[in-house]
Amino acid sequence: MKPTVTEKIRGFNFKRAFLIFFAALFIFTAISVVYQLSSGGWQEAQALQSYRMDLRASGDLTSAREWRAERQHHGSFTVGERVLHSAAGLTTRLSAPDFNAFHLIGGLFHISFIALAAAFIYAKVQNRRKGKAAVE
C-alpha cells in the first residue's frame, strides 16, 4: 500500500531538517563574513555605523531620511554583511563616549527578555503538542 501524504508528513524528521538547515545557514554565514572581512567590509561597516550614530545624535531628520533612501538604493545586505554591520554597530556603541554600565545592563535585559519569550513560546507549543497527543 502506498503511504498517504499525512503519513509522509508524520514520518518526516523535522528536527533533522531544521538542524541541517541551520548548520548550512551557519556555514554560509561564516564564509560570507570571512569574505566580507577579507574585502575590507569591516572598515566600511564601522564607518557606516559611526556615520549613522552621528546622524542620530545630530537630530537632523532630513539628512537621516536622505541617508536611509540612499542605503535602500544600494540594495539589501547579504547575511554576512548583516552580521558584520551588526558587530560593527555593537563595537561602535561600546566605544562611544556616552556608553556606560546602564547601556550594557539594559542590553543584557533586552537579550534576556527575548530569550525568555522564545523559551516560553517553545514550552507552550510543546505542552499543546503533548496535550493533543494524549487526547488522540
N, C-alpha and C positions, 0 to 999 in steps of 0.2 A: 504494500500500500504506500502511496506517495504521501509524504508529510504535508500537512496544511501550512498555510502562511503563519498562523498563530503558533503552531508547533515549532516552525523555523525560528520565529522571533523569540519564543521561550528558550530555545536551545542555543541562541546566540549568546556568547560570553561578552557582555558589555564591559565588565571590569577590565578584561584583557584588551578590548578595543580602545578604551579610554587610556589605559597605560601605554599602549603602543602609540596612540595619537599624541599624548603629552610628552613622551620620550622623543618622538620625532620633532615635535614643536620645540622642545628644549635644545636639541642638537642643532636645528635650523637657526634658532635664536643665537646660540653660541657662535656658530660660524658667521652669522651676519654681523654680530658685534665685533668679532675679530677682524672681519673685513673693514668695518667702519673705522676701527682703531688704526688699522694699517694705512688707511687712505686719508688720515687727518680729520676724521669725524669728531674726535674728542674736542679739539680746539674750536671747531665750528660750533659744536653743541654748547660749550661753555660760553662762547661769545654770544650766542643766541640767547641763552638763559640770562646772562648778565644784562643784555640789552632789554630783555623782557622785564626783568626786575626794575631796571631804571625807568622804563615806561610806566610801570605801576606806581613807582614812588613819585614820579613827576605829576601824576594826576591828569595828564594831557590825554583826554579821551579821543580826540581826533587822530593824534599820532598812533595811538593804540589800535584804533579801527583800521587805519591805513596799513599798519604792520600786519594785522591779522588778515586783511584782504590779500596782501602780498604773499603771505605764507600759504593761503589757500590756493593761489595760482601756482605755487611751487609744486603742489600735488601732495598726496598723502605719504606719510612716512612708512618705511618698511618696519618689520618687527625689530630688527637690530637698531635702526635709527631711533625708534621709540624708547628702547631700553637705554641707549646711550644718552638721549636727551633727558630721560628721567634721572639717570645717575648724575648727569651734569647739573640738572636743576637742584638735586639734593646737595651736591657738594658746593654749589654756588650759594644756596641758602645757609648751609652750615658755616661757610666762611664769611658771610655777610656781617658787617659790624653791629647790626641791630639784633643778631641772633643771640638768644640766651637760653637758660635752662627751661624756661616756661615753654618756649617753642618746641624744644626736644621732648619734654614730657607730654605736651599736647599732641605731638605727632605719634608718640607711643600709645596714647589713649585712643587716637583715631584708628591706628592699626589694630589694636586690641579689640575695639568695638566691631570692626569689620570681621575679624576672625571669630569673635563670639557670635555674631549674627549668622555667619556662614555655618558654624557648628550647630547652632540652634535649628536652622532650616534643615540641615542634614539629619539631625536627630528626629525632627518631626516627620520627615519623609520616611525614615527607617521605621518609626513607630507605626505610621499609617500602613506601610507595606506589611509589617508583621500582623497588624490588626486585620487587614484584608485576607491575608493567608490563613489566619485562624478561623475566619468566618467561612471561607470556601471549603 
